[in-house]
Amino acid sequence: MPKPLTEPILSRASSDAQLQRIGRTAPVTARNFALGEQVRGQVAKELAGGYFQVLIEGNLHALNLPSGTRAGDVVKLVVSALEPRLNFTPAGTEQPAGTNARFSDAARFITALLNLGEDAIASPGATSNAPICEAPQNVRILAADLEHAFTQSGMFYEHHQARWVEGLLPLTTLLQEPQAALPPLLAQDDSAPQLPTASPVHADALAIVRQQLDSLNTHSVAWNGFIWPGQVLDWEISEQSGKFRAAPEEQQWQTRLRLNLPRLGEVHATLVLTPCGLAVAIAADARDASGELADALPGLRQALASAGITTLGITVRDDETH
């Protein structure tokens, strides 16, 4: 099985390289943890706001850790939550007795929103139920359609509002986003999820706001939808630089795509964009599919070169352990 060509470019030290290789593959299926269970994790890298990316049993988690924590440290953690999502806290960080913390309405609303079950939020987050194109006839047109669907998904609505106020974005573009179609927020809807404080968010926008909060925490954003009739795409983009507001020449971006194609079956593609160029790793469940994809690599290399993209390495493998 070929060794990914991205490793010599992205690795810095042996432990860091191991963490980066794991971070570029699909997550390991998580086992069932028990509340209060103690585990160990290795710090992969520092994020913003006191958060760190921590490798725990093959999966990366964004956790708030004490100041002074460094990449490569092994930390003791406790399973602090199972629902709505698995969470860990540093061992021995219980709240001191007698502490009487008071939270603002905004903090209580955010906490309640994050604790809502998936079935309590009716509308989807960054998803598209309508196909974004009729058929994949032109790659450039498809790329433009994907960009439009992603940027107009509502995940960046507040940023787009600010640009509109500054005169940098036309109102017609802003009105294409889901939030612009919502009726005015006049009163709490009886059918809306029950929150401990008056919701400043329309009930039909709760899913998007929740996904925005998750994105701020994990430095990644996901999109799911039909790219053409009958074909679903799972798409995730994440920042890999580990630096808040890093300069463009320091940023690294990772994109993961997952499709279940009629003839090739399930295919995963991971693209890592660095200042030096692009590294691509493709994995297919079926051995025949991986062979067919490998035969098409010369055409992919030529297409990337024609687009002015430097290729650092492209690998194809068959893998049934996504």
SENU-63771 format. One record per residue: residue number from 0; residue in three letters; x, y, z of N, C-alpha, C in turn. Coordinates in pm, whole numbers, plus 50000, padded with zeros to 5 digits. Layout:
// SENU-63771
{atom NUM,"Ala",{X,Y,Z},{X,Y,Z},{X,Y,Z}}
...
This chain:
// SENU-63771
{atom 0,"Met",{50086,49880,50000},{50000,50000,50000},{50089,50124,50000}}
{atom 1,"Pro",{50069,50217,49909},{50161,50332,49898},{50157,50421,50019}}
{atom 2,"Lys",{50273,50474,50053},{50284,50564,50166},{50248,50706,50122}}
{atom 3,"Pro",{50163,50779,50197},{50124,50914,50153},{50245,51002,50129}}
{atom 4,"Leu",{50244,51074,50018},{50356,51160,49983},{50354,51291,50059}}
{atom 5,"Thr",{50247,51316,50134},{50238,51441,50208},{50324,51438,50334}}
{atom 6,"Glu",{50360,51317,50379},{50427,51308,50509},{50558,51385,50517}}
{atom 7,"Pro",{50649,51372,50419},{50776,51446,50433},{50758,51596,50427}}
{atom 8,"Ile",{50646,51643,50376},{50625,51787,50365},{50570,51844,50494}}
{atom 9,"Leu",{50477,51770,50557},{50405,51824,50671},{50465,51784,50805}}
{atom 10,"Ser",{50548,51680,50809},{50599,51633,50938},{50709,51724,50989}}
{atom 11,"Arg",{50716,51737,51119},{50820,51819,51183},{50904,51735,51278}}
{atom 12,"Ala",{50838,51654,51359},{50906,51563,51450},{50827,51434,51448}}
{atom 13,"Ser",{50886,51327,51502},{50820,51197,51490},{50682,51195,51554}}
{atom 14,"Ser",{50667,51252,51675},{50536,51250,51740},{50437,51339,51667}}
{atom 15,"Asp",{50482,51456,51621},{50394,51546,51547},{50350,51482,51416}}
{atom 16,"Ala",{50442,51413,51349},{50407,51349,51222},{50301,51243,51242}}
{atom 17,"Gln",{50310,51166,51351},{50208,51065,51378},{50072,51128,51397}}
{atom 18,"Leu",{50066,51236,51472},{49938,51304,51494},{49884,51360,51365}}
{atom 19,"Gln",{49969,51418,51279},{49923,51476,51154},{49871,51369,51060}}
{atom 20,"Arg",{49937,51251,51057},{49889,51145,50969},{49753,51097,51013}}
{atom 21,"Ile",{49733,51085,51144},{49602,51043,51194},{49499,51148,51162}}
{atom 22,"Gly",{49536,51278,51177},{49441,51386,51151},{49400,51394,51006}}
{atom 23,"Arg",{49477,51337,50912},{49441,51346,50771},{49360,51227,50726}}
{atom 24,"Thr",{49337,51129,50815},{49255,51015,50778},{49118,51031,50839}}
{atom 25,"Ala",{49024,50947,50797},{48890,50953,50852},{48893,50913,50999}}
{atom 26,"Pro",{48803,50968,51083},{48805,50939,51224},{48786,50790,51253}}
{atom 27,"Val",{48852,50743,51359},{48832,50607,51406},{48697,50598,51475}}
{atom 28,"Thr",{48625,50489,51454},{48495,50472,51518},{48512,50476,51670}}
{atom 29,"Ala",{48444,50571,51736},{48462,50589,51879},{48391,50479,51956}}
{atom 30,"Arg",{48456,50430,52061},{48392,50330,52146},{48295,50398,52240}}
{atom 31,"Asn",{48219,50321,52314},{48124,50375,52410},{48198,50410,52540}}
{atom 32,"Phe",{48211,50539,52569},{48274,50583,52692},{48170,50587,52804}}
{atom 33,"Ala",{48220,50585,52925},{48133,50596,53042},{48154,50733,53107}}
{atom 34,"Leu",{48048,50794,53153},{48056,50924,53218},{48146,50914,53341}}
{atom 35,"Gly",{48244,51003,53351},{48338,51000,53462},{48460,50915,53438}}
{atom 36,"Glu",{48464,50843,53327},{48578,50757,53295},{48703,50841,53271}}
{atom 37,"Gln",{48816,50795,53319},{48942,50865,53300},{49015,50808,53179}}
{atom 38,"Val",{49065,50898,53095},{49139,50857,52975},{49262,50945,52963}}
{atom 39,"Arg",{49349,50908,52870},{49467,50989,52841},{49459,51038,52696}}
{atom 40,"Gly",{49511,51155,52673},{49515,51211,52538},{49648,51280,52514}}
{atom 41,"Gln",{49684,51292,52388},{49807,51362,52351},{49771,51490,52276}}
{atom 42,"Val",{49827,51601,52320},{49798,51731,52260},{49863,51738,52122}}
{atom 43,"Ala",{49779,51763,52019},{49830,51771,51882},{49879,51912,51850}}
{atom 44,"Lys",{49794,52012,51881},{49835,52149,51851},{49746,52245,51927}}
{atom 45,"Glu",{49794,52370,51937},{49720,52475,52007},{49627,52546,51909}}
{atom 46,"Leu",{49502,52570,51954},{49405,52646,51878},{49394,52785,51940}}
{atom 47,"Ala",{49286,52854,51918},{49267,52987,51974},{49186,52981,52103}}
{atom 48,"Gly",{49200,53084,52187},{49115,53099,52304},{49134,52995,52412}}
{atom 49,"Gly",{49253,52938,52425},{49278,52839,52529},{49238,52698,52490}}
{atom 50,"Tyr",{49199,52677,52364},{49161,52543,52318},{49279,52474,52251}}
{atom 51,"Phe",{49277,52340,52259},{49382,52259,52200},{49318,52142,52127}}
{atom 52,"Gln",{49384,52097,52021},{49340,51976,51952},{49411,51858,52019}}
{atom 53,"Val",{49330,51764,52071},{49384,51654,52150},{49345,51522,52086}}
{atom 54,"Leu",{49443,51432,52070},{49419,51300,52012},{49383,51204,52125}}
{atom 55,"Ile",{49260,51149,52119},{49211,51055,52221},{49164,50929,52150}}
{atom 56,"Glu",{49238,50821,52167},{49203,50691,52109},{49171,50700,51961}}
{atom 57,"Gly",{49258,50771,51888},{49247,50775,51743},{49162,50886,51687}}
{atom 58,"Asn",{49095,50966,51771},{49011,51077,51724},{49060,51208,51783}}
{atom 59,"Leu",{49047,51317,51705},{49086,51450,51750},{48967,51522,51810}}
{atom 60,"His",{48989,51587,51925},{48886,51664,51995},{48941,51801,52028}}
{atom 61,"Ala",{48858,51905,52016},{48896,52041,52055},{48857,52061,52201}}
{atom 62,"Leu",{48957,52076,52290},{48931,52084,52433},{48994,52210,52492}}
{atom 63,"Asn",{48930,52262,52598},{48986,52374,52673},{49079,52318,52780}}
{atom 64,"Leu",{49208,52352,52772},{49308,52299,52864},{49379,52413,52936}}
{atom 65,"Pro",{49442,52384,53050},{49509,52488,53128},{49620,52557,53049}}
{atom 66,"Ser",{49647,52682,53085},{49757,52755,53023},{49888,52683,53054}}
{atom 67,"Gly",{49980,52691,52964},{50107,52619,52980},{50109,52487,52909}}
{atom 68,"Thr",{49994,52440,52862},{49988,52315,52787},{50061,52334,52654}}
{atom 69,"Arg",{50135,52233,52612},{50211,52241,52489},{50181,52120,52399}}
{atom 70,"Ala",{50201,52137,52269},{50185,52026,52175},{50280,51913,52212}}
{atom 71,"Gly",{50229,51791,52210},{50308,51675,52249},{50285,51630,52391}}
{atom 72,"Asp",{50225,51718,52476},{50198,51680,52614},{50095,51567,52620}}
{atom 73,"Val",{50111,51478,52716},{50011,51374,52746},{49930,51423,52866}}
{atom 74,"Val",{49799,51430,52851},{49713,51486,52956},{49614,51382,53004}}
{atom 75,"Lys",{49582,51390,53133},{49479,51304,53193},{49345,51375,53183}}
{atom 76,"Leu",{49244,51304,53134},{49114,51364,53110},{49003,51279,53171}}
{atom 77,"Val",{48889,51343,53190},{48770,51275,53242},{48656,51296,53143}}
{atom 78,"Val",{48581,51190,53114},{48463,51203,53027},{48358,51283,53104}}
{atom 79,"Ser",{48330,51406,53057},{48239,51495,53130},{48100,51502,53068}}
{atom 80,"Ala",{48085,51454,52944},{47953,51457,52880},{47949,51353,52769}}
{atom 81,"Leu",{47833,51290,52753},{47811,51194,52646},{47713,51247,52542}}
{atom 82,"Glu",{47620,51328,52585},{47518,51386,52498},{47512,51536,52521}}
{atom 83,"Pro",{47483,51618,52420},{47459,51579,52281},{47584,51541,52205}}
{atom 84,"Arg",{47702,51564,52266},{47826,51524,52201},{47926,51484,52309}}
{atom 85,"Leu",{48016,51393,52274},{48119,51347,52366},{48212,51462,52402}}
{atom 86,"Asn",{48241,51479,52533},{48331,51587,52576},{48419,51538,52690}}
{atom 87,"Phe",{48538,51598,52699},{48635,51564,52803},{48681,51691,52872}}
{atom 88,"Thr",{48713,51679,53002},{48772,51789,53077},{48896,51738,53148}}
{atom 89,"Pro",{48991,51827,53178},{49112,51783,53250},{49076,51720,53384}}
{atom 90,"Ala",{49144,51614,53419},{49120,51548,53547},{49158,51641,53662}}
{atom 91,"Gly",{49078,51639,53769},{49106,51719,53886},{49073,51865,53873}}
{atom 92,"Thr",{48974,51899,53786},{48937,52039,53768},{48793,52063,53810}}
{atom 93,"Glu",{48750,51997,53917},{48614,52017,53966},{48598,52159,54020}}
{atom 94,"Gln",{48475,52210,54012},{48446,52345,54060},{48459,52351,54212}}
{atom 95,"Pro",{48532,52448,54266},{48549,52457,54412},{48415,52473,54482}}
{atom 96,"Ala",{48407,52414,54601},{48284,52425,54680},{48259,52570,54717}}
{atom 97,"Gly",{48132,52611,54713},{48095,52746,54752},{48100,52845,54638}}
{atom 98,"Thr",{48144,52801,54519},{48148,52892,54406},{48006,52918,54357}}
{atom 99,"Asn",{47969,53044,54343},{47834,53081,54300},{47845,53164,54172}}
{atom 100,"Ala",{47854,53092,54060},{47873,53159,53932},{47738,53204,53877}}
{atom 101,"Arg",{47735,53323,53818},{47615,53376,53755},{47644,53393,53605}}
{atom 102,"Phe",{47553,53342,53524},{47573,53347,53380},{47474,53445,53319}}
{atom 103,"Ser",{47518,53513,53215},{47432,53606,53144},{47326,53529,53067}}
{atom 104,"Asp",{47222,53602,53022},{47118,53538,52942},{47177,53478,52815}}
{atom 105,"Ala",{47274,53548,52754},{47336,53497,52632},{47411,53368,52658}}
{atom 106,"Ala",{47484,53361,52772},{47558,53240,52805},{47463,53123,52832}}
{atom 107,"Arg",{47352,53151,52903},{47256,53045,52932},{47186,52998,52804}}
{atom 108,"Phe",{47159,53092,52712},{47098,53053,52586},{47192,52964,52504}}
{atom 109,"Ile",{47320,53002,52496},{47416,52923,52419},{47431,52784,52479}}
{atom 110,"Thr",{47439,52776,52613},{47452,52647,52679},{47332,52559,52650}}
{atom 111,"Ala",{47212,52616,52662},{47090,52539,52635},{47084,52494,52491}}
{atom 112,"Leu",{47125,52580,52399},{47122,52544,52257},{47217,52429,52228}}
{atom 113,"Leu",{47337,52433,52286},{47434,52326,52263},{47390,52194,52326}}
{atom 114,"Asn",{47306,52201,52430},{47260,52080,52498},{47132,52022,52439}}
{atom 115,"Leu",{47072,52092,52343},{46951,52039,52280},{46984,51915,52199}}
{atom 116,"Gly",{46896,51817,52202},{46912,51698,52119},{46891,51732,51973}}
{atom 117,"Glu",{46945,51648,51884},{46933,51673,51741},{46787,51677,51697}}
{atom 118,"Asp",{46700,51593,51760},{46561,51587,51718},{46482,51709,51764}}
{atom 119,"Ala",{46540,51792,51851},{46469,51910,51899},{46480,52027,51802}}
{atom 120,"Ile",{46571,52017,51706},{46591,52123,51608},{46543,52071,51474}}
{atom 121,"Ala",{46436,52130,51426},{46369,52076,51308},{46447,52102,51180}}
{atom 122,"Ser",{46493,52224,51163},{46555,52259,51035},{46701,52219,51034}}
{atom 123,"Pro",{46758,52186,50918},{46899,52146,50910},{46991,52265,50922}}
{atom 124,"Gly",{47120,52236,50936},{47220,52341,50938},{47264,52373,50797}}
{atom 125,"Ala",{47394,52366,50771},{47446,52397,50637},{47423,52278,50546}}
{atom 126,"Thr",{47302,52267,50492},{47266,52157,50405},{47191,52213,50285}}
{atom 127,"Ser",{47180,52130,50182},{47105,52169,50063},{47022,52050,50018}}
{atom 128,"Asn",{46889,52065,50023},{46801,51957,49979},{46781,51959,49828}}
{atom 129,"Ala",{46797,52075,49766},{46782,52086,49621},{46918,52070,49555}}
{atom 130,"Pro",{46929,51993,49446},{47057,51978,49376},{47110,52114,49331}}
{atom 131,"Ile",{47242,52131,49343},{47299,52261,49307},{47326,52270,49157}}
{atom 132,"Cys",{47321,52156,49086},{47331,52158,48941},{47258,52037,48885}}
{atom 133,"Glu",{47228,52039,48758},{47154,51930,48695},{47243,51811,48662}}
{atom 134,"Ala",{47364,51836,48617},{47457,51729,48582},{47599,51785,48582}}
{atom 135,"Pro",{47700,51702,48619},{47839,51750,48626},{47904,51756,48489}}
{atom 136,"Gln",{47862,51852,48405},{47914,51859,48269},{48040,51943,48260}}
{atom 137,"Asn",{48051,52047,48342},{48165,52137,48335},{48222,52155,48476}}
{atom 138,"Val",{48351,52122,48491},{48413,52124,48624},{48415,52266,48680}}
{atom 139,"Arg",{48446,52365,48599},{48453,52503,48649},{48316,52552,48696}}
{atom 140,"Ile",{48211,52517,48619},{48076,52557,48660},{48037,52487,48789}}
{atom 141,"Leu",{48070,52357,48801},{48039,52283,48923},{48112,52344,49043}}
{atom 142,"Ala",{48239,52382,49025},{48315,52442,49134},{48251,52573,49178}}
{atom 143,"Ala",{48208,52655,49081},{48142,52782,49114},{48010,52758,49187}}
{atom 144,"Asp",{47935,52655,49143},{47808,52623,49209},{47831,52575,49352}}
{atom 145,"Leu",{47937,52496,49374},{47969,52450,49509},{48008,52568,49599}}
{atom 146,"Glu",{48089,52658,49545},{48129,52776,49623},{48006,52859,49661}}
{atom 147,"His",{47915,52876,49567},{47794,52955,49595},{47710,52888,49701}}
{atom 148,"Ala",{47691,52755,49691},{47611,52683,49789},{47672,52692,49929}}
{atom 149,"Phe",{47804,52685,49935},{47873,52688,50064},{47866,52827,50128}}
{atom 150,"Thr",{47899,52930,50049},{47903,53066,50105},{47763,53119,50134}}
{atom 151,"Gln",{47660,53069,50062},{47524,53117,50084},{47443,53023,50174}}
{atom 152,"Ser",{47511,52935,50247},{47442,52837,50332},{47386,52897,50460}}
{atom 153,"Gly",{47426,53020,50492},{47383,53084,50617},{47488,53080,50726}}
{atom 154,"Met",{47593,53002,50706},{47698,52992,50807},{47775,53122,50823}}
{atom 155,"Phe",{47777,53207,50721},{47855,53330,50724},{47764,53453,50716}}
{atom 156,"Tyr",{47639,53438,50754},{47538,53543,50734},{47576,53672,50806}}
{atom 157,"Glu",{47617,53664,50931},{47650,53785,51006},{47770,53858,50945}}
{atom 158,"His",{47868,53782,50899},{47983,53844,50831},{47937,53913,50703}}
{atom 159,"His",{47848,53849,50631},{47797,53909,50508},{47712,54034,50538}}
{atom 160,"Gln",{47639,54032,50650},{47565,54152,50690},{47661,54269,50712}}
{atom 161,"Ala",{47773,54242,50780},{47870,54348,50806},{47927,54403,50675}}
{atom 162,"Arg",{47952,54315,50580},{48004,54361,50451},{47899,54443,50377}}
{atom 163,"Trp",{47772,54403,50390},{47664,54480,50326},{47655,54620,50386}}
{atom 164,"Val",{47665,54630,50520},{47660,54760,50586},{47774,54849,50539}}
{atom 165,"Glu",{47891,54788,50514},{48006,54865,50467},{48001,54894,50318}}
{atom 166,"Gly",{47895,54845,50251},{47882,54869,50108},{47966,54777,50022}}
{atom 167,"Leu",{48014,54665,50080},{48101,54573,50008},{48026,54453,49951}}
{atom 168,"Leu",{47896,54440,49983},{47818,54326,49937},{47680,54376,49898}}
{atom 169,"Pro",{47630,54340,49781},{47497,54387,49741},{47387,54318,49822}}
{atom 170,"Leu",{47278,54390,49843},{47166,54336,49919},{47108,54212,49852}}
{atom 171,"Thr",{47109,54207,49720},{47054,54091,49649},{47127,53963,49687}}
{atom 172,"Thr",{47257,53972,49710},{47335,53855,49752},{47299,53814,49894}}
{atom 173,"Leu",{47284,53911,49984},{47248,53881,50122},{47112,53814,50131}}
{atom 174,"Leu",{47020,53856,50047},{46883,53803,50052},{46873,53660,50000}}
{atom 175,"Gln",{46980,53604,49947},{46979,53465,49900},{47001,53367,50013}}
{atom 176,"Glu",{47040,53414,50132},{47072,53324,50242},{46948,53287,50322}}
{atom 177,"Pro",{46948,53172,50391},{46829,53123,50460},{46772,53221,50562}}
{atom 178,"Gln",{46858,53290,50638},{46809,53380,50742},{46726,53494,50684}}
{atom 179,"Ala",{46756,53536,50563},{46684,53648,50504},{46539,53614,50472}}
{atom 180,"Ala",{46508,53484,50460},{46372,53442,50428},{46286,53419,50551}}
{atom 181,"Leu",{46344,53434,50671},{46268,53408,50794},{46177,53526,50827}}
{atom 182,"Pro",{46059,53499,50882},{45971,53609,50926},{46030,53679,51047}}
{atom 183,"Pro",{45985,53799,51080},{46037,53871,51197},{46019,53791,51326}}
{atom 184,"Leu",{46115,53805,51418},{46109,53737,51547},{46028,53824,51642}}
{atom 185,"Leu",{45896,53795,51652},{45807,53877,51733},{45785,53821,51872}}
{atom 186,"Ala",{45771,53691,51880},{45745,53627,52010},{45791,53483,52003}}
{atom 187,"Gln",{45806,53422,52118},{45851,53283,52124},{45742,53193,52070}}
{atom 188,"Asp",{45775,53112,51971},{45680,53018,51911},{45659,52901,52006}}
{atom 189,"Asp",{45532,52861,52024},{45503,52750,52114},{45566,52620,52066}}
{atom 190,"Ser",{45588,52609,51936},{45647,52486,51880},{45799,52487,51885}}
{atom 191,"Ala",{45859,52599,51923},{46005,52609,51926},{46061,52534,52046}}
{atom 192,"Pro",{46188,52490,52039},{46250,52424,52154},{46247,52513,52277}}
{atom 193,"Gln",{46220,52454,52392},{46210,52531,52516},{46349,52560,52570}}
{atom 194,"Leu",{46380,52690,52586},{46509,52735,52635},{46488,52811,52765}}
{atom 195,"Pro",{46591,52818,52853},{46574,52880,52984},{46561,53031,52979}}
{atom 196,"Thr",{46580,53092,52865},{46570,53237,52852},{46510,53269,52716}}
{atom 197,"Ala",{46458,53389,52701},{46398,53427,52574},{46501,53413,52462}}
{atom 198,"Ser",{46462,53344,52356},{46557,53317,52247},{46573,53440,52159}}
{atom 199,"Pro",{46698,53485,52139},{46722,53595,52047},{46734,53547,51903}}
{atom 200,"Val",{46711,53418,51881},{46729,53357,51749},{46597,53295,51705}}
{atom 201,"His",{46563,53314,51579},{46443,53252,51523},{46454,53100,51533}}
{atom 202,"Ala",{46343,53033,51563},{46345,52888,51582},{46398,52815,51460}}
{atom 203,"Asp",{46368,52865,51340},{46413,52799,51219},{46560,52823,51189}}
{atom 204,"Ala",{46625,52909,51267},{46767,52936,51247},{46854,52873,51356}}
{atom 205,"Leu",{46791,52802,51451},{46868,52745,51563},{46973,52646,51515}}
{atom 206,"Ala",{46939,52565,51414},{47035,52466,51367},{47160,52532,51310}}
{atom 207,"Ile",{47142,52641,51235},{47257,52711,51177},{47340,52776,51287}}
{atom 208,"Val",{47274,52839,51385},{47349,52903,51494},{47428,52800,51573}}
{atom 209,"Arg",{47366,52684,51595},{47437,52578,51668},{47559,52531,51589}}
{atom 210,"Gln",{47545,52518,51458},{47658,52477,51377},{47766,52586,51373}}
{atom 211,"Gln",{47724,52712,51377},{47822,52821,51384},{47905,52812,51512}}
{atom 212,"Leu",{47838,52782,51625},{47909,52768,51751},{48007,52651,51747}}
{atom 213,"Asp",{47962,52539,51689},{48051,52424,51675},{48172,52458,51589}}
{atom 214,"Ser",{48151,52536,51483},{48260,52573,51394},{48363,52662,51464}}
{atom 215,"Leu",{48313,52755,51547},{48405,52839,51623},{48490,52756,51718}}
{atom 216,"Asn",{48431,52649,51772},{48502,52564,51867},{48604,52474,51799}}
{atom 217,"Thr",{48570,52421,51683},{48654,52321,51617},{48738,52377,51503}}
{atom 218,"His",{48715,52503,51465},{48786,52564,51350},{48760,52486,51222}}
{atom 219,"Ser",{48639,52433,51209},{48601,52363,51088},{48455,52390,51057}}
{atom 220,"Val",{48418,52373,50931},{48279,52393,50891},{48243,52282,50793}}
{atom 221,"Ala",{48120,52232,50804},{48075,52120,50722},{47953,52159,50640}}
{atom 222,"Trp",{47939,52095,50525},{47823,52115,50437},{47780,51979,50384}}
{atom 223,"Asn",{47649,51959,50373},{47596,51833,50323},{47480,51864,50229}}
{atom 224,"Gly",{47476,51798,50114},{47365,51821,50023},{47382,51748,49892}}
{atom 225,"Phe",{47284,51768,49805},{47286,51708,49672},{47363,51799,49577}}
{atom 226,"Ile",{47469,51745,49516},{47543,51826,49419},{47482,51811,49280}}
{atom 227,"Trp",{47419,51700,49252},{47331,51685,49135},{47226,51581,49174}}
{atom 228,"Pro",{47121,51564,49099},{47012,51475,49141},{47059,51335,49177}}
{atom 229,"Gly",{47028,51293,49300},{47063,51161,49347},{47202,51145,49403}}
{atom 230,"Gln",{47286,51249,49396},{47425,51238,49443},{47450,51332,49561}}
{atom 231,"Val",{47474,51271,49679},{47497,51347,49802},{47647,51365,49824}}
{atom 232,"Leu",{47684,51482,49874},{47823,51513,49909},{47830,51553,50055}}
{atom 233,"Asp",{47921,51490,50130},{47958,51535,50265},{48091,51608,50252}}
{atom 234,"Trp",{48093,51734,50296},{48208,51821,50270},{48246,51891,50400}}
{atom 235,"Glu",{48374,51885,50435},{48424,51951,50556},{48552,52027,50524}}
{atom 236,"Ile",{48560,52150,50573},{48679,52233,50556},{48729,52273,50694}}
{atom 237,"Ser",{48858,52259,50719},{48913,52294,50850},{49046,52366,50832}}
{atom 238,"Glu",{49073,52455,50926},{49201,52527,50928},{49302,52444,51004}}
{atom 239,"Gln",{49420,52427,50946},{49521,52340,51004},{49642,52414,51058}}
{atom 240,"Ser",{49643,52547,51049},{49764,52621,51089},{49785,52621,51240}}
{atom 241,"Gly",{49673,52615,51317},{49686,52619,51461},{49717,52757,51515}}
{atom 242,"Lys",{49711,52861,51429},{49738,52997,51472},{49617,53084,51445}}
{atom 243,"Phe",{49579,53163,51543},{49465,53251,51525},{49503,53366,51434}}
{atom 244,"Arg",{49423,53382,51325},{49449,53486,51226},{49592,53477,51173}}
{atom 245,"Ala",{49632,53357,51137},{49766,53339,51082},{49777,53411,50949}}
{atom 246,"Ala",{49899,53453,50917},{49922,53518,50789},{49895,53419,50677}}
{atom 247,"Pro",{49851,53467,50559},{49818,53375,50450},{49930,53277,50417}}
{atom 248,"Glu",{50054,53323,50425},{50165,53234,50390},{50188,53126,50495}}
{atom 249,"Glu",{50122,53136,50611},{50139,53036,50717},{50021,52940,50725}}
{atom 250,"Gln",{49911,52971,50658},{49790,52892,50675},{49797,52761,50597}}
{atom 251,"Gln",{49735,52659,50657},{49717,52532,50590},{49569,52495,50605}}
{atom 252,"Trp",{49509,52446,50497},{49367,52413,50496},{49350,52268,50454}}
{atom 253,"Gln",{49257,52203,50521},{49227,52064,50487},{49080,52052,50448}}
{atom 254,"Thr",{49055,51986,50338},{48919,51960,50290},{48898,51811,50281}}
{atom 255,"Arg",{48785,51765,50333},{48748,51624,50323},{48617,51612,50247}}
{atom 256,"Leu",{48616,51523,50150},{48497,51497,50070},{48462,51349,50080}}
{atom 257,"Arg",{48332,51321,50091},{48287,51182,50091},{48167,51169,49999}}
{atom 258,"Leu",{48176,51078,49904},{48068,51052,49810},{48046,50902,49799}}
{atom 259,"Asn",{47922,50863,49778},{47889,50723,49749},{47844,50719,49603}}
{atom 260,"Leu",{47937,50683,49515},{47914,50692,49371},{47847,50565,49319}}
{atom 261,"Pro",{47763,50576,49218},{47689,50459,49169},{47778,50344,49124}}
{atom 262,"Arg",{47891,50374,49059},{47976,50268,49005},{48098,50239,49091}}
{atom 263,"Leu",{48155,50342,49152},{48279,50325,49229},{48254,50297,49377}}
{atom 264,"Gly",{48131,50319,49423},{48102,50299,49564},{48147,50417,49648}}
{atom 265,"Glu",{48174,50393,49776},{48210,50503,49866},{48356,50544,49844}}
{atom 266,"Val",{48374,50674,49824},{48507,50729,49799},{48529,50847,49893}}
{atom 267,"His",{48645,50849,49957},{48686,50959,50044},{48805,51029,49980}}
{atom 268,"Ala",{48806,51160,49986},{48920,51237,49936},{48959,51341,50041}}
{atom 269,"Thr",{49086,51347,50074},{49140,51447,50167},{49241,51532,50093}}
{atom 270,"Leu",{49218,51663,50093},{49306,51757,50025},{49366,51850,50130}}
{atom 271,"Val",{49497,51860,50133},{49568,51948,50226},{49638,52056,50145}}
{atom 272,"Leu",{49593,52180,50163},{49650,52293,50091},{49749,52365,50180}}
{atom 273,"Thr",{49874,52370,50140},{49981,52433,50216},{50040,52547,50133}}
{atom 274,"Pro",{50124,52631,50193},{50189,52736,50114},{50273,52681,49999}}
{atom 275,"Cys",{50311,52553,50007},{50396,52494,49903},{50315,52429,49791}}
{atom 276,"Gly",{50189,52400,49816},{50109,52333,49714},{50001,52247,49776}}
{atom 277,"Leu",{49950,52154,49695},{49836,52071,49734},{49875,51925,49741}}
{atom 278,"Ala",{49834,51858,49850},{49852,51714,49865},{49714,51649,49868}}
{atom 279,"Val",{49699,51539,49796},{49569,51473,49781},{49584,51327,49820}}
{atom 280,"Ala",{49490,51278,49904},{49484,51136,49939},{49342,51088,49912}}
{atom 281,"Ile",{49330,50985,49829},{49199,50931,49791},{49191,50787,49840}}
{atom 282,"Ala",{49077,50751,49897},{49055,50615,49947},{48920,50567,49898}}
{atom 283,"Ala",{48916,50442,49853},{48792,50381,49805},{48769,50251,49879}}
{atom 284,"Asp",{48642,50221,49908},{48609,50097,49977},{48638,49975,49890}}
{atom 285,"Ala",{48610,49986,49762},{48624,49872,49671},{48762,49872,49606}}
{atom 286,"Arg",{48825,49755,49603},{48959,49745,49543},{48955,49779,49394}}
{atom 287,"Asp",{48852,49735,49323},{48842,49767,49181},{48831,49917,49160}}
{atom 288,"Ala",{48759,49985,49250},{48743,50129,49237},{48875,50201,49257}}
{atom 289,"Ser",{48954,50157,49355},{49083,50223,49379},{49176,50205,49259}}
{atom 290,"Gly",{49170,50090,49193},{49250,50069,49074},{49209,50161,48960}}
{atom 291,"Glu",{49079,50178,48943},{49029,50266,48838},{49066,50412,48868}}
{atom 292,"Leu",{49058,50450,48995},{49095,50587,49032},{49244,50610,49011}}
{atom 293,"Ala",{49326,50509,49042},{49471,50522,49021},{49503,50540,48874}}
{atom 294,"Asp",{49429,50471,48786},{49452,50485,48643},{49422,50626,48594}}
{atom 295,"Ala",{49334,50697,48666},{49294,50833,48625},{49384,50941,48683}}
{atom 296,"Leu",{49485,50904,48764},{49571,51005,48828},{49646,51094,48729}}
{atom 297,"Pro",{49698,51042,48618},{49767,51133,48525},{49678,51247,48478}}
{atom 298,"Gly",{49552,51217,48451},{49460,51323,48410},{49436,51425,48519}}
{atom 299,"Leu",{49429,51378,48646},{49411,51469,48759},{49533,51558,48776}}
{atom 300,"Arg",{49652,51500,48765},{49775,51580,48776},{49782,51687,48668}}
{atom 301,"Gln",{49743,51649,48547},{49747,51744,48437},{49645,51856,48458}}
{atom 302,"Ala",{49526,51821,48508},{49423,51922,48532},{49468,52020,48640}}
{atom 303,"Leu",{49531,51970,48746},{49579,52057,48852},{49691,52148,48801}}
{atom 304,"Ala",{49780,52092,48721},{49889,52173,48665},{49834,52282,48573}}
{atom 305,"Ser",{49731,52248,48496},{49671,52346,48406},{49605,52460,48483}}
{atom 306,"Ala",{49560,52430,48604},{49498,52531,48688},{49600,52610,48769}}
{atom 307,"Gly",{49730,52580,48750},{49835,52651,48821},{49857,52603,48963}}
{atom 308,"Ile",{49815,52481,48995},{49827,52427,49130},{49947,52333,49137}}
{atom 309,"Thr",{50039,52360,49227},{50154,52272,49248},{50110,52149,49325}}
{atom 310,"Thr",{50143,52032,49274},{50104,51906,49337},{50219,51852,49421}}
{atom 311,"Leu",{50192,51834,49550},{50294,51780,49640},{50292,51629,49643}}
{atom 312,"Gly",{50178,51571,49614},{50166,51425,49615},{50021,51385,49603}}
{atom 313,"Ile",{49995,51278,49530},{49860,51223,49516},{49869,51073,49538}}
{atom 314,"Thr",{49789,51021,49629},{49789,50877,49656},{49647,50825,49646}}
{atom 315,"Val",{49636,50699,49608},{49507,50628,49603},{49526,50495,49673}}
{atom 316,"Arg",{49431,50459,49756},{49439,50330,49825},{49298,50274,49840}}
{atom 317,"Asp",{49290,50143,49859},{49163,50083,49897},{49162,50068,50047}}
{atom 318,"Asp",{49055,50109,50109},{49051,50115,50255},{48908,50092,50301}}
{atom 319,"Glu",{48885,49985,50377},{48752,49955,50428},{48737,49994,50574}}
{atom 320,"Thr",{48830,50077,50623},{48826,50115,50766},{48812,50264,50783}}
{atom 321,"His",{48730,50330,50699},{48709,50475,50713},{48648,50505,50849}}
